[in-house]
Amino acid sequence: MVPALDMVLDDTDARRRGEVRQVIFLTDGDIGNETQVFGLMAQARGRSRIFMVGIGAAPNSHLMALAA
C-alpha cells in the first residue's frame, strides 16, 4: 500500500498549477504497517485531501479515525 500511496500523494504538478488533489482511500483497513502509512500521509500529503472510505463487514475503525 505504501508505494501506491506515495505515488498518488506526489502532487508536484498539481501544486505547480495551484490545484488541490482529492484522494479517495478505499480500504478494509487490513494492513500491518499502519505507522508507516500514517507517517507517509503526514509527510507527503502536501495540498492533497485524503478521504477514507471503509469497506467490508468490519473495516479498521482505528485506521480510519487516525487517518481522518
PyMOL Python script that loads the backbone (N, CA, C, O; Angstrom):
from pymol import cmd

cmd.read_pdbstr("""\
ATOM      1  N   MET A   1       0.807  -1.190   0.000  1.00  0.00           N
ATOM      2  CA  MET A   1       0.000   0.000   0.000  1.00  0.00           C
ATOM      3  C   MET A   1       0.860   1.267   0.000  1.00  0.00           C
ATOM      4  O   MET A   1       0.464   2.282  -0.573  1.00  0.00           O
ATOM      5  N   VAL A   2       2.012   1.215   0.628  1.00  0.00           N
ATOM      6  CA  VAL A   2       2.863   2.403   0.746  1.00  0.00           C
ATOM      7  C   VAL A   2       3.340   2.918  -0.619  1.00  0.00           C
ATOM      8  O   VAL A   2       3.268   4.124  -0.855  1.00  0.00           O
ATOM      9  N   PRO A   3       3.826   2.057  -1.532  1.00  0.00           N
ATOM     10  CA  PRO A   3       4.264   2.586  -2.834  1.00  0.00           C
ATOM     11  C   PRO A   3       3.131   3.279  -3.605  1.00  0.00           C
ATOM     12  O   PRO A   3       3.348   4.320  -4.225  1.00  0.00           O
ATOM     13  N   ALA A   4       1.939   2.706  -3.566  1.00  0.00           N
ATOM     14  CA  ALA A   4       0.809   3.321  -4.276  1.00  0.00           C
ATOM     15  C   ALA A   4       0.423   4.648  -3.629  1.00  0.00           C
ATOM     16  O   ALA A   4       0.151   5.625  -4.328  1.00  0.00           O
ATOM     17  N   LEU A   5       0.400   4.685  -2.323  1.00  0.00           N
ATOM     18  CA  LEU A   5       0.065   5.921  -1.611  1.00  0.00           C
ATOM     19  C   LEU A   5       1.117   6.997  -1.866  1.00  0.00           C
ATOM     20  O   LEU A   5       0.778   8.166  -2.049  1.00  0.00           O
ATOM     21  N   ASP A   6       2.376   6.609  -1.878  1.00  0.00           N
ATOM     22  CA  ASP A   6       3.454   7.550  -2.159  1.00  0.00           C
ATOM     23  C   ASP A   6       3.303   8.139  -3.561  1.00  0.00           C
ATOM     24  O   ASP A   6       3.510   9.336  -3.762  1.00  0.00           O
ATOM     25  N   MET A   7       2.943   7.303  -4.520  1.00  0.00           N
ATOM     26  CA  MET A   7       2.778   7.773  -5.892  1.00  0.00           C
ATOM     27  C   MET A   7       1.609   8.755  -6.016  1.00  0.00           C
ATOM     28  O   MET A   7       1.737   9.792  -6.668  1.00  0.00           O
ATOM     29  N   VAL A   8       0.488   8.438  -5.401  1.00  0.00           N
ATOM     30  CA  VAL A   8      -0.685   9.291  -5.551  1.00  0.00           C
ATOM     31  C   VAL A   8      -0.541  10.606  -4.775  1.00  0.00           C
ATOM     32  O   VAL A   8      -1.155  11.608  -5.142  1.00  0.00           O
ATOM     33  N   LEU A   9       0.253  10.608  -3.723  1.00  0.00           N
ATOM     34  CA  LEU A   9       0.425  11.836  -2.944  1.00  0.00           C
ATOM     35  C   LEU A   9       1.480  12.767  -3.523  1.00  0.00           C
ATOM     36  O   LEU A   9       1.648  13.884  -3.033  1.00  0.00           O
ATOM     37  N   ASP A  10       2.188  12.334  -4.548  1.00  0.00           N
ATOM     38  CA  ASP A  10       3.159  13.209  -5.207  1.00  0.00           C
ATOM     39  C   ASP A  10       2.381  14.237  -6.032  1.00  0.00           C
ATOM     40  O   ASP A  10       2.012  13.991  -7.181  1.00  0.00           O
ATOM     41  N   ASP A  11       2.147  15.379  -5.420  1.00  0.00           N
ATOM     42  CA  ASP A  11       1.305  16.395  -6.060  1.00  0.00           C
ATOM     43  C   ASP A  11       2.114  17.540  -6.650  1.00  0.00           C
ATOM     44  O   ASP A  11       1.633  18.672  -6.712  1.00  0.00           O
ATOM     45  N   THR A  12       3.329  17.258  -7.081  1.00  0.00           N
ATOM     46  CA  THR A  12       4.219  18.298  -7.616  1.00  0.00           C
ATOM     47  C   THR A  12       3.553  19.064  -8.751  1.00  0.00           C
ATOM     48  O   THR A  12       3.561  20.295  -8.752  1.00  0.00           O
ATOM     49  N   ASP A  13       2.974  18.351  -9.720  1.00  0.00           N
ATOM     50  CA  ASP A  13       2.330  19.026 -10.855  1.00  0.00           C
ATOM     51  C   ASP A  13       1.094  19.793 -10.416  1.00  0.00           C
ATOM     52  O   ASP A  13       0.877  20.919 -10.862  1.00  0.00           O
ATOM     53  N   ALA A  14       0.279  19.200  -9.547  1.00  0.00           N
ATOM     54  CA  ALA A  14      -0.934  19.865  -9.073  1.00  0.00           C
ATOM     55  C   ALA A  14      -0.585  21.134  -8.296  1.00  0.00           C
ATOM     56  O   ALA A  14      -1.237  22.165  -8.454  1.00  0.00           O
ATOM     57  N   ARG A  15       0.446  21.051  -7.456  1.00  0.00           N
ATOM     58  CA  ARG A  15       0.861  22.210  -6.666  1.00  0.00           C
ATOM     59  C   ARG A  15       1.329  23.340  -7.566  1.00  0.00           C
ATOM     60  O   ARG A  15       1.031  24.508  -7.321  1.00  0.00           O
ATOM     61  N   ARG A  16       2.069  22.979  -8.618  1.00  0.00           N
ATOM     62  CA  ARG A  16       2.569  23.985  -9.550  1.00  0.00           C
ATOM     63  C   ARG A  16       1.408  24.733 -10.218  1.00  0.00           C
ATOM     64  O   ARG A  16       1.503  25.931 -10.483  1.00  0.00           O
ATOM     65  N   ARG A  17       0.327  24.021 -10.482  1.00  0.00           N
ATOM     66  CA  ARG A  17      -0.843  24.643 -11.121  1.00  0.00           C
ATOM     67  C   ARG A  17      -1.806  25.261 -10.105  1.00  0.00           C
ATOM     68  O   ARG A  17      -2.831  25.824 -10.488  1.00  0.00           O
ATOM     69  N   GLY A  18      -1.482  25.160  -8.816  1.00  0.00           N
ATOM     70  CA  GLY A  18      -2.332  25.731  -7.781  1.00  0.00           C
ATOM     71  C   GLY A  18      -3.566  24.897  -7.474  1.00  0.00           C
ATOM     72  O   GLY A  18      -4.536  25.410  -6.915  1.00  0.00           O
ATOM     73  N   GLU A  19      -3.542  23.633  -7.826  1.00  0.00           N
ATOM     74  CA  GLU A  19      -4.694  22.751  -7.619  1.00  0.00           C
ATOM     75  C   GLU A  19      -4.576  22.006  -6.295  1.00  0.00           C
ATOM     76  O   GLU A  19      -3.492  21.875  -5.727  1.00  0.00           O
ATOM     77  N   VAL A  20      -5.718  21.523  -5.821  1.00  0.00           N
ATOM     78  CA  VAL A  20      -5.765  20.659  -4.648  1.00  0.00           C
ATOM     79  C   VAL A  20      -6.214  19.286  -5.135  1.00  0.00           C
ATOM     80  O   VAL A  20      -7.263  19.159  -5.767  1.00  0.00           O
ATOM     81  N   ARG A  21      -5.428  18.269  -4.843  1.00  0.00           N
ATOM     82  CA  ARG A  21      -5.747  16.906  -5.275  1.00  0.00           C
ATOM     83  C   ARG A  21      -6.686  16.253  -4.263  1.00  0.00           C
ATOM     84  O   ARG A  21      -6.487  16.377  -3.055  1.00  0.00           O
ATOM     85  N   GLN A  22      -7.700  15.566  -4.756  1.00  0.00           N
ATOM     86  CA  GLN A  22      -8.645  14.822  -3.926  1.00  0.00           C
ATOM     87  C   GLN A  22      -8.305  13.336  -4.052  1.00  0.00           C
ATOM     88  O   GLN A  22      -8.358  12.780  -5.149  1.00  0.00           O
ATOM     89  N   VAL A  23      -7.957  12.692  -2.936  1.00  0.00           N
ATOM     90  CA  VAL A  23      -7.587  11.282  -2.931  1.00  0.00           C
ATOM     91  C   VAL A  23      -8.641  10.517  -2.142  1.00  0.00           C
ATOM     92  O   VAL A  23      -8.914  10.844  -0.988  1.00  0.00           O
ATOM     93  N   ILE A  24      -9.224   9.513  -2.753  1.00  0.00           N
ATOM     94  CA  ILE A  24     -10.189   8.662  -2.059  1.00  0.00           C
ATOM     95  C   ILE A  24      -9.484   7.349  -1.744  1.00  0.00           C
ATOM     96  O   ILE A  24      -9.101   6.606  -2.647  1.00  0.00           O
ATOM     97  N   PHE A  25      -9.320   7.075  -0.469  1.00  0.00           N
ATOM     98  CA  PHE A  25      -8.588   5.913   0.029  1.00  0.00           C
ATOM     99  C   PHE A  25      -9.629   4.868   0.410  1.00  0.00           C
ATOM    100  O   PHE A  25     -10.249   4.963   1.469  1.00  0.00           O
ATOM    101  N   LEU A  26      -9.819   3.890  -0.433  1.00  0.00           N
ATOM    102  CA  LEU A  26     -10.820   2.841  -0.255  1.00  0.00           C
ATOM    103  C   LEU A  26     -10.133   1.596   0.284  1.00  0.00           C
ATOM    104  O   LEU A  26      -9.279   1.021  -0.390  1.00  0.00           O
ATOM    105  N   THR A  27     -10.496   1.170   1.500  1.00  0.00           N
ATOM    106  CA  THR A  27      -9.790   0.054   2.125  1.00  0.00           C
ATOM    107  C   THR A  27     -10.660  -0.646   3.159  1.00  0.00           C
ATOM    108  O   THR A  27     -11.582  -0.054   3.721  1.00  0.00           O
ATOM    109  N   ASP A  28     -10.346  -1.925   3.401  1.00  0.00           N
ATOM    110  CA  ASP A  28     -10.962  -2.616   4.534  1.00  0.00           C
ATOM    111  C   ASP A  28     -10.095  -2.422   5.778  1.00  0.00           C
ATOM    112  O   ASP A  28     -10.469  -2.828   6.879  1.00  0.00           O
ATOM    113  N   GLY A  29      -8.938  -1.800   5.588  1.00  0.00           N
ATOM    114  CA  GLY A  29      -8.055  -1.462   6.695  1.00  0.00           C
ATOM    115  C   GLY A  29      -7.221  -2.615   7.200  1.00  0.00           C
ATOM    116  O   GLY A  29      -6.597  -2.500   8.255  1.00  0.00           O
ATOM    117  N   ASP A  30      -7.189  -3.719   6.487  1.00  0.00           N
ATOM    118  CA  ASP A  30      -6.416  -4.883   6.922  1.00  0.00           C
ATOM    119  C   ASP A  30      -4.971  -4.735   6.452  1.00  0.00           C
ATOM    120  O   ASP A  30      -4.546  -5.376   5.491  1.00  0.00           O
ATOM    121  N   ILE A  31      -4.227  -3.875   7.148  1.00  0.00           N
ATOM    122  CA  ILE A  31      -2.824  -3.648   6.809  1.00  0.00           C
ATOM    123  C   ILE A  31      -1.983  -3.885   8.054  1.00  0.00           C
ATOM    124  O   ILE A  31      -2.496  -3.832   9.172  1.00  0.00           O
ATOM    125  N   GLY A  32      -0.732  -4.137   7.871  1.00  0.00           N
ATOM    126  CA  GLY A  32       0.137  -4.420   9.003  1.00  0.00           C
ATOM    127  C   GLY A  32       1.130  -3.312   9.306  1.00  0.00           C
ATOM    128  O   GLY A  32       1.869  -3.388  10.287  1.00  0.00           O
ATOM    129  N   ASN A  33       1.152  -2.286   8.471  1.00  0.00           N
ATOM    130  CA  ASN A  33       2.137  -1.216   8.664  1.00  0.00           C
ATOM    131  C   ASN A  33       1.448   0.141   8.810  1.00  0.00           C
ATOM    132  O   ASN A  33       1.785   1.098   8.113  1.00  0.00           O
ATOM    133  N   GLU A  34       0.486   0.210   9.717  1.00  0.00           N
ATOM    134  CA  GLU A  34      -0.270   1.451   9.914  1.00  0.00           C
ATOM    135  C   GLU A  34       0.641   2.634  10.219  1.00  0.00           C
ATOM    136  O   GLU A  34       0.426   3.728   9.697  1.00  0.00           O
ATOM    137  N   THR A  35       1.653   2.431  11.053  1.00  0.00           N
ATOM    138  CA  THR A  35       2.552   3.519  11.437  1.00  0.00           C
ATOM    139  C   THR A  35       3.252   4.097  10.217  1.00  0.00           C
ATOM    140  O   THR A  35       3.387   5.315  10.098  1.00  0.00           O
ATOM    141  N   GLN A  36       3.693   3.243   9.321  1.00  0.00           N
ATOM    142  CA  GLN A  36       4.357   3.703   8.104  1.00  0.00           C
ATOM    143  C   GLN A  36       3.378   4.459   7.205  1.00  0.00           C
ATOM    144  O   GLN A  36       3.740   5.483   6.625  1.00  0.00           O
ATOM    145  N   VAL A  37       2.151   3.970   7.084  1.00  0.00           N
ATOM    146  CA  VAL A  37       1.133   4.640   6.271  1.00  0.00           C
ATOM    147  C   VAL A  37       0.811   6.014   6.852  1.00  0.00           C
ATOM    148  O   VAL A  37       0.726   6.993   6.111  1.00  0.00           O
ATOM    149  N   PHE A  38       0.630   6.098   8.182  1.00  0.00           N
ATOM    150  CA  PHE A  38       0.331   7.391   8.806  1.00  0.00           C
ATOM    151  C   PHE A  38       1.484   8.371   8.624  1.00  0.00           C
ATOM    152  O   PHE A  38       1.262   9.556   8.375  1.00  0.00           O
ATOM    153  N   GLY A  39       2.713   7.880   8.749  1.00  0.00           N
ATOM    154  CA  GLY A  39       3.874   8.744   8.562  1.00  0.00           C
ATOM    155  C   GLY A  39       3.940   9.294   7.149  1.00  0.00           C
ATOM    156  O   GLY A  39       4.234  10.472   6.948  1.00  0.00           O
ATOM    157  N   LEU A  40       3.669   8.445   6.177  1.00  0.00           N
ATOM    158  CA  LEU A  40       3.680   8.889   4.783  1.00  0.00           C
ATOM    159  C   LEU A  40       2.582   9.909   4.523  1.00  0.00           C
ATOM    160  O   LEU A  40       2.806  10.908   3.839  1.00  0.00           O
ATOM    161  N   MET A  41       1.393   9.659   5.070  1.00  0.00           N
ATOM    162  CA  MET A  41       0.291  10.620   4.901  1.00  0.00           C
ATOM    163  C   MET A  41       0.661  11.978   5.472  1.00  0.00           C
ATOM    164  O   MET A  41       0.405  13.006   4.844  1.00  0.00           O
ATOM    165  N   ALA A  42       1.255  11.993   6.647  1.00  0.00           N
ATOM    166  CA  ALA A  42       1.626  13.253   7.293  1.00  0.00           C
ATOM    167  C   ALA A  42       2.736  13.966   6.536  1.00  0.00           C
ATOM    168  O   ALA A  42       2.724  15.190   6.408  1.00  0.00           O
ATOM    169  N   GLN A  43       3.695  13.194   6.037  1.00  0.00           N
ATOM    170  CA  GLN A  43       4.856  13.783   5.375  1.00  0.00           C
ATOM    171  C   GLN A  43       4.555  14.238   3.953  1.00  0.00           C
ATOM    172  O   GLN A  43       4.985  15.319   3.552  1.00  0.00           O
ATOM    173  N   ALA A  44       3.832  13.441   3.192  1.00  0.00           N
ATOM    174  CA  ALA A  44       3.710  13.672   1.752  1.00  0.00           C
ATOM    175  C   ALA A  44       2.366  14.224   1.313  1.00  0.00           C
ATOM    176  O   ALA A  44       2.141  14.412   0.118  1.00  0.00           O
ATOM    177  N   ARG A  45       1.471  14.487   2.253  1.00  0.00           N
ATOM    178  CA  ARG A  45       0.118  14.922   1.877  1.00  0.00           C
ATOM    179  C   ARG A  45       0.121  16.214   1.075  1.00  0.00           C
ATOM    180  O   ARG A  45      -0.631  16.340   0.108  1.00  0.00           O
ATOM    181  N   GLY A  46       0.945  17.165   1.456  1.00  0.00           N
ATOM    182  CA  GLY A  46       1.014  18.427   0.713  1.00  0.00           C
ATOM    183  C   GLY A  46      -0.348  19.072   0.586  1.00  0.00           C
ATOM    184  O   GLY A  46      -1.032  19.291   1.586  1.00  0.00           O
ATOM    185  N   ARG A  47      -0.749  19.379  -0.648  1.00  0.00           N
ATOM    186  CA  ARG A  47      -2.060  20.005  -0.895  1.00  0.00           C
ATOM    187  C   ARG A  47      -3.137  18.970  -1.210  1.00  0.00           C
ATOM    188  O   ARG A  47      -4.238  19.333  -1.625  1.00  0.00           O
ATOM    189  N   SER A  48      -2.838  17.708  -1.020  1.00  0.00           N
ATOM    190  CA  SER A  48      -3.825  16.657  -1.276  1.00  0.00           C
ATOM    191  C   SER A  48      -4.783  16.544  -0.098  1.00  0.00           C
ATOM    192  O   SER A  48      -4.393  16.744   1.053  1.00  0.00           O
ATOM    193  N   ARG A  49      -6.018  16.227  -0.389  1.00  0.00           N
ATOM    194  CA  ARG A  49      -7.029  15.953   0.629  1.00  0.00           C
ATOM    195  C   ARG A  49      -7.341  14.473   0.541  1.00  0.00           C
ATOM    196  O   ARG A  49      -7.674  13.966  -0.530  1.00  0.00           O
ATOM    197  N   ILE A  50      -7.235  13.773   1.671  1.00  0.00           N
ATOM    198  CA  ILE A  50      -7.440  12.329   1.696  1.00  0.00           C
ATOM    199  C   ILE A  50      -8.770  12.028   2.359  1.00  0.00           C
ATOM    200  O   ILE A  50      -9.033  12.472   3.476  1.00  0.00           O
ATOM    201  N   PHE A  51      -9.609  11.271   1.663  1.00  0.00           N
ATOM    202  CA  PHE A  51     -10.903  10.856   2.184  1.00  0.00           C
ATOM    203  C   PHE A  51     -10.873   9.343   2.379  1.00  0.00           C
ATOM    204  O   PHE A  51     -10.687   8.590   1.423  1.00  0.00           O
ATOM    205  N   MET A  52     -11.055   8.908   3.610  1.00  0.00           N
ATOM    206  CA  MET A  52     -11.029   7.488   3.940  1.00  0.00           C
ATOM    207  C   MET A  52     -12.428   6.895   3.774  1.00  0.00           C
ATOM    208  O   MET A  52     -13.411   7.458   4.254  1.00  0.00           O
ATOM    209  N   VAL A  53     -12.504   5.765   3.096  1.00  0.00           N
ATOM    210  CA  VAL A  53     -13.760   5.041   2.920  1.00  0.00           C
ATOM    211  C   VAL A  53     -13.505   3.599   3.331  1.00  0.00           C
ATOM    212  O   VAL A  53     -12.698   2.905   2.713  1.00  0.00           O
ATOM    213  N   GLY A  54     -14.192   3.150   4.373  1.00  0.00           N
ATOM    214  CA  GLY A  54     -14.047   1.782   4.838  1.00  0.00           C
ATOM    215  C   GLY A  54     -15.041   0.874   4.151  1.00  0.00           C
ATOM    216  O   GLY A  54     -16.213   1.224   4.004  1.00  0.00           O
ATOM    217  N   ILE A  55     -14.578  -0.299   3.728  1.00  0.00           N
ATOM    218  CA  ILE A  55     -15.454  -1.258   3.057  1.00  0.00           C
ATOM    219  C   ILE A  55     -15.408  -2.588   3.796  1.00  0.00           C
ATOM    220  O   ILE A  55     -14.520  -2.827   4.614  1.00  0.00           O
ATOM    221  N   GLY A  56     -16.367  -3.441   3.498  1.00  0.00           N
ATOM    222  CA  GLY A  56     -16.399  -4.772   4.091  1.00  0.00           C
ATOM    223  C   GLY A  56     -17.222  -4.803   5.359  1.00  0.00           C
ATOM    224  O   GLY A  56     -17.790  -3.797   5.782  1.00  0.00           O
ATOM    225  N   ALA A  57     -17.274  -5.984   5.957  1.00  0.00           N
ATOM    226  CA  ALA A  57     -18.106  -6.196   7.145  1.00  0.00           C
ATOM    227  C   ALA A  57     -17.539  -5.535   8.395  1.00  0.00           C
ATOM    228  O   ALA A  57     -18.297  -5.134   9.278  1.00  0.00           O
ATOM    229  N   ALA A  58     -16.221  -5.416   8.482  1.00  0.00           N
ATOM    230  CA  ALA A  58     -15.606  -4.854   9.692  1.00  0.00           C
ATOM    231  C   ALA A  58     -14.362  -4.049   9.332  1.00  0.00           C
ATOM    232  O   ALA A  58     -13.243  -4.499   9.578  1.00  0.00           O
ATOM    233  N   PRO A  59     -14.545  -2.855   8.746  1.00  0.00           N
ATOM    234  CA  PRO A  59     -13.372  -2.047   8.401  1.00  0.00           C
ATOM    235  C   PRO A  59     -12.615  -1.622   9.663  1.00  0.00           C
ATOM    236  O   PRO A  59     -13.192  -1.544  10.748  1.00  0.00           O
ATOM    237  N   ASN A  60     -11.368  -1.361   9.510  1.00  0.00           N
ATOM    238  CA  ASN A  60     -10.493  -0.984  10.610  1.00  0.00           C
ATOM    239  C   ASN A  60     -10.806   0.447  11.042  1.00  0.00           C
ATOM    240  O   ASN A  60     -10.311   1.405  10.447  1.00  0.00           O
ATOM    241  N   SER A  61     -11.629   0.584  12.079  1.00  0.00           N
ATOM    242  CA  SER A  61     -12.038   1.922  12.526  1.00  0.00           C
ATOM    243  C   SER A  61     -10.867   2.702  13.119  1.00  0.00           C
ATOM    244  O   SER A  61     -10.841   3.930  13.035  1.00  0.00           O
ATOM    245  N   HIS A  62      -9.907   2.015  13.712  1.00  0.00           N
ATOM    246  CA  HIS A  62      -8.713   2.688  14.237  1.00  0.00           C
ATOM    247  C   HIS A  62      -7.955   3.384  13.090  1.00  0.00           C
ATOM    248  O   HIS A  62      -7.573   4.548  13.210  1.00  0.00           O
ATOM    249  N   LEU A  63      -7.748   2.671  12.000  1.00  0.00           N
ATOM    250  CA  LEU A  63      -7.076   3.247  10.830  1.00  0.00           C
ATOM    251  C   LEU A  63      -7.855   4.431  10.290  1.00  0.00           C
ATOM    252  O   LEU A  63      -7.278   5.478   9.995  1.00  0.00           O
ATOM    253  N   MET A  64      -9.153   4.272  10.161  1.00  0.00           N
ATOM    254  CA  MET A  64      -9.993   5.349   9.605  1.00  0.00           C
ATOM    255  C   MET A  64      -9.950   6.590  10.489  1.00  0.00           C
ATOM    256  O   MET A  64      -9.800   7.704   9.986  1.00  0.00           O
ATOM    257  N   ALA A  65     -10.079   6.412  11.789  1.00  0.00           N
ATOM    258  CA  ALA A  65     -10.116   7.560  12.716  1.00  0.00           C
ATOM    259  C   ALA A  65      -8.778   8.299  12.747  1.00  0.00           C
ATOM    260  O   ALA A  65      -8.752   9.529  12.713  1.00  0.00           O
ATOM    261  N   LEU A  66      -7.680   7.569  12.810  1.00  0.00           N
ATOM    262  CA  LEU A  66      -6.374   8.239  12.863  1.00  0.00           C
ATOM    263  C   LEU A  66      -6.030   8.904  11.535  1.00  0.00           C
ATOM    264  O   LEU A  66      -5.426   9.976  11.523  1.00  0.00           O
ATOM    265  N   ALA A  67      -6.402   8.292  10.431  1.00  0.00           N
ATOM    266  CA  ALA A  67      -6.119   8.888   9.126  1.00  0.00           C
ATOM    267  C   ALA A  67      -6.949  10.141   8.909  1.00  0.00           C
ATOM    268  O   ALA A  67      -6.501  11.085   8.258  1.00  0.00           O
ATOM    269  N   ALA A  68      -8.144  10.151   9.446  1.00  0.00           N
ATOM    270  CA  ALA A  68      -9.007  11.326   9.293  1.00  0.00           C
ATOM    271  C   ALA A  68      -8.429  12.490  10.075  1.00  0.00           C
ATOM    272  O   ALA A  68      -9.005  13.578  10.079  1.00  0.00           O
TER     273      ALA A  68
END
""", "prot")
cmd.dss("prot")
cmd.show_as("cartoon", "prot")
cmd.util.cbc("prot")
cmd.orient("prot")
